[in-house]
């Protein structure tokens, strides 16, 4: 049952994959129609809801923390027992073996928004969401897998690929039915923990390929269509923060801020505490801030270019903005370099030296916070410029707001 993710770039004359098409079209009918029928005649029990919830959690984590963040991007080191968990429940998500899934995703990042992107959003939202899976992969195994040499050397990954269909049948269908059998309701278990869960996990994954490339913000990079969509976060185990992920692929986090819902990140924190993962890779905060600054500066320059105001006026504004950016970056580099030095040397320092450095770090942190605040004031002022033109009194008001902003 090659039910999803085929690593193929569909062409107009490509062959349809009838197995994939049948599976992806029939499972929603069974999932929603069958579950509704079963509820109508037999009701629903707490065990069936628990069955659905745990299977949804385990298979979702198998995809996002396993297939995606570990096997595709190698954003941390992982114990063998946890790898086995990922491979078993990743297969139970019925999104193909890790070899196929990860190969597709690496091609997606390498060739995003081009014809070589397996789920190229520029071919339409429906195509990126599910249509691309309807076509057969006609490439040779050598060509298809040339971007995953590390996975081909992993005996567990190769084992999972060989036994993929068996794992799907046992874990994705037989296991939930057996749980339902505990209370004499195997059909209910199969519907809730099997079909309904499969369909929902499928489309939560597919939404990242479609919606997260269509709607949302681009705070970190404007090089491709990937967007941060906070609404997808709770349903996709944190994968909705897709613009950050495309900019910083090796980071184990997608929702980088503490308040951003990223269940995959929190799962990895817990596994790290339990000793099952190590060396969680995170992008230095300085690089994240620098990326946001670059995007903001580029957008401001576009507004200035389209404003229609006198050139001399905007030269003054651009100079002020550049000074603010340099002030912000300088404070940022000063703080994070000092923080890194403190971490490296503190164990060798005396108590007095540590106290002095702690005070210095606090000063640098205050400087950075103040530079950040001043920069935010200028950004707010610039965002008042109507697009695409700003003229007359409103333009002058915006200019004065920027020019009067104190940088230090």
N, C-alpha and C positions, 0 to 999 in steps of 0.2 A: 504494500500500500504506500506508493510514493506520493503521500497526500498533500504535501506543500512544497515549499521552497525548492524549486528546480534551478540549478545554476545555469541559466541559459538566457541569452539576449534574444528576445523574440523578434523575428523579422516578419514582414507582411506575409511571406510565403511559408512561415514556420509551421510545423505540424502541431496540431492540437494534442494535448495530453488528456485523453479521455478518462483515465483513472483519476487524475487530479480534479478534472471538471466535475465528474460524478460525485466524488467525495465532498468537494467544497459546496456543491449545490444541494446534495441530499442531506448532509449532516444538519444544516439549520432546520430543515423540515422535520427531521426526527427530533432534534433538540427542543424546538419550541412547540411544534404540534404535538409530539409525543408526550412531553412533560406537561403541557396544558391538559391533555386528555387524561393523563394519569392522576393529576391533582384533582380534576373534576370528579373522577370515580373513586379515588382512593385517598385523597387528601395528601398532606405532606407531613413528614416527621422531622424532629430535631436531628436525628441521625443523618437523614438525607441532606439537610442543610449543612451539617458538619462535613459530610462526605464531599459535597460540592466545594466548600470553603477550603478544606485541606488540599484537595486535589488541585484547585485553582492556585493556591499559594505555592505548592511544591512544583508544579509544572511551570508556573510563571517565574519563579526563582531559578528553576533549571535553565530557562531561556535567558533571562536578563543577567543574572549573576554568573551563570555557567557558560552557555553558548556565547553570549555577547561580551561580557566584561572580562571573563577569564580566557576562554579559548580563542576568541577573535582578536581581542586587543591586549591580552596578557597584562592586565592592569594590577595584578597581584600574584603571589605564589600561593598554591593551594595544596592541601593534604590529599593523599590518595583516597581516603574514604569519602571526602567531600567531592572529589572529582567523580567518583562512582555515582554518588547521589545525583550530581548534575547530569551525568550521561543517561541515567535511568529515567529521571523525571523530565529531562529535556526531550528525550525520545517520546515520552508519554504525552508531551504537548502536541505531538503529531505535526511537527514542522520540519521533518526530515532529520537525517543524522547530522551530527556535529560537523562532519567533513563537508557536507553540502551546504549547510547553513552558514558556516564560517567562511567558506570560500565565496559564497554570494556576497556576504557582508563586506569582506575585504575588497572585493571588486567594486562594491557600492561606494566605499570611501575613496578608493583610488580614482574612480571615474565618475564621481557624482555629477548628475545633470548632463551626462553625455550619452551617446548611443551605447557605450560600453557599460553603462550603469544598469545592472539587472532590473531594478525597479525605478527607472528614470521617471521622475515626476513630470518632466516636460512632455511626456507622452500622455498625460492626463491623470487625474486623481484616481479614477477607477482602475486604470492600468497599473498604477503604482500600488494601489491597495490590494488588488487580488488578480487582475487580468494577466499579469506577467506569469503567474503560476499556471495558467491554462496552456502554456506552450511547452513542448518537449525540449530538453537539452540535447542538442545534436553534436556537441563537441566531444572529442576523445577524452578519456579519463586523464591522460597526461596533461592535456591543455587545460582541462577544468580545474585540476588540483595543483597547478604549478605555483599558485600563490599560498599554499598551506603546507610547505615541506615539513614544518615543525609538527603538525598534527599527524602527518603520515608516519612519523616516527614514534608516535605515542601509542603503545599497545592497547591501552584502554579505549582510546578513540577509535582505533581500527576494529577492536572487538565490538564496540557499539554499532559501528556501521554495518558489520557483518550480521549482527543479530537484531538490527533495528526493527524489522517487522514483528519478530517474536516479542520484543520488549513492548511494542505498541499494543499488541493483542493482550498480553498478560497484565501490564501495569495500567494501561489507559482504559481497558474495557473489563477484563476479568476481575481485577482488584476492586473497583467500585461496585461491581455486581455482587461480589463476595461480601463486601461490607453491608450491602443492602440485605443480603441473605441472613445476616445476624438477627434481624427482626422479621424475617420472612417476607422481605420486599426486594428481591434481587432486581426486578425490572425498575423499581424506583431508584435503586442505587446506580444501575447502569445509565439511566436517563440523567440523573442529577450529577453524579461524579464522573460520568463518561461523556455522553453526547453534548449536554448543555455546557459543561465546563470546557470541552474541546472548542466549541464554536466561539465562546466568549474569549478564551485565551487567544485563539486565532486572530480575531478581529482587533483585539487590543494590540497585538503585535503588528498587524497590518496597518493600524492607524499611524504608527510611527513612520511607515513608508509613505503614507499619503498625507494625513492631516498635519503631521509635524513638518512637512515640506510645503504646506499650503498656507496655514494660518498660524500667526504668532509673531514674536519679536525676534530681532537679530542684534542682541546687545554685544556679542563678542566677535562676529565676523559677518561680512556681507558677500563673501566670495561664492557662496552657493545658496541653495534654497532652504537649507535646514533652519528651523525656527524653534525657539523656546515656546512651548504651549503649556502653561501651568495647569490647564484643565485636564490634560491627558495624564499628568503626573500620578494622581491617585489610582488610575485604572491600569497603568502600564508599568507599575513597579518603579516609577521615577524616570522612565525613558522619555517622557515628554519634553525634557529640557535638552532638546536635540541640537540647538545652535551651539550651546556650550560643548556638547559631546563632539560635534564635528570639528570644532576648533581645537579641542584638547582631548584627542581620542584615547590617549593612554591613561587618563585620570579614571580612577575607580568610581568616582562620583559622576552623576549627571546633574542632580540638583545640588549645586555647590554651596548654597546658603543654608543655614540651619533650619530655616522655616520652609524650605522647598521640599515638598513631599517626594522622597526618593527611598522607597522600601528596599531597593537593591543596595543602596549605600548603608542603610541601617542594618540590613542583614549582614553585610560584610564587617561592619563594626562589631556585631555580636560574634561572628565567626572568628574574628581576630582576637577578641577577648577570650574565646574558648580555645585558642591555639590552633584553629583549623586553617587560617590564612595568615600570610606574612607579607611584609614589604608592600603594603598598600601604596600605590603610586598616586601622588596628588600633585597637581600643577601649583607651583609657587604663586602665592597671592599677588606678588609683584607682576608676574606675567599676565595674570587674569585682569588686573587693573589696567595694565598697559594696553591689552587688547581692547578693553572697553573705551579707553581714551582715544585710541586710533579710530574706532568706529564713530565716536561722537565728533571728533575733529573733522572727519570726512563728511559727515552729514551737515555740519555747520558750514564747511566750505561750499557745499552744494547750495545751501540756502543763500549764502553771500553772493555766489555767482549768479543765482537766479533772481536776486532781490530787485535789480534795476536801480539801486541807489548809486550816488556818485562814487567813483572809484576811490577817491581820496578818503572818503568817509569810511569805506570798508577796509582800507589799508590800516587805518587806526585801530579798527576793531580786531582785525586779524593779528596785528602786533600784540594787542592786549591778550587775546586768546592764546597766542603762542607763549607769551610770558607765563600765563596761568598754567598752561600744560607743562612747561619746563619746571615750574615751581612744584607742581604736583608730582611729576616724575622724580624730581630731585629728592623731595621729602620721602617718597616711596622707596627709592633705592637706599637712601641713608638709613631708614628704619629697618628694612629687611636685611641689609648687610650687617648692621649692628646686632640684630636679633640672631642671625646665623652665627656670628662670631661669639656671642654670649653662650649659645648652646654648645659650641665646640670647646670653649675654654673654661666654662664655669667650674667644672670639677677640679681643675688645677689651680684655681684662684683662691685667695684668702677670703674670709667672710667680708672683710672691708672692701676688697676689690669687687666682689659680687654686689655689694650694696651700692657702690658707686655706679656700676654698670646698669643696675636695675633703675637707678634714678635717671641715667642717661637715656635708657630705652623709653622711659616714661615721657621724657622731653621730646624725643623723636616721634613717639606715637602721637603726642599732642600736636606737633608740627604737621604730621601727616593728616590728622583729622581736620585741622584748620585749612590746609591746602585743599583737601577734598571738599570741604564746605564751600570755600571760595569758588572752586571750579563748578560745583553744583549751582551756585548762584548765577554764574555766567551762562551755564547751559540753559537754565530756566529763562534768562533774559533773551537768549538767542532763539529759543523756541517760540517766543512771541512774534517772531517775524512771519507774516503771512507768506504762504508758498503759492505760486512761484514768484510773486513780486511784493516788495515792500517800499512804499513811497511816502513822502511827505512827513507829517508830524509823527506818525507811528514809527517810521524808520528812525527818526531823530531820537525819539523816546527810548527805543531799544538801544541805540548807540550810546546814549548817555548812561543807561543802566549798566552797560558793559564797562564803559570807560571809568565809571565811578567805583567799580568793584575793587576793593583793596586786595592785593595779592599777598601782602605781608605786613 
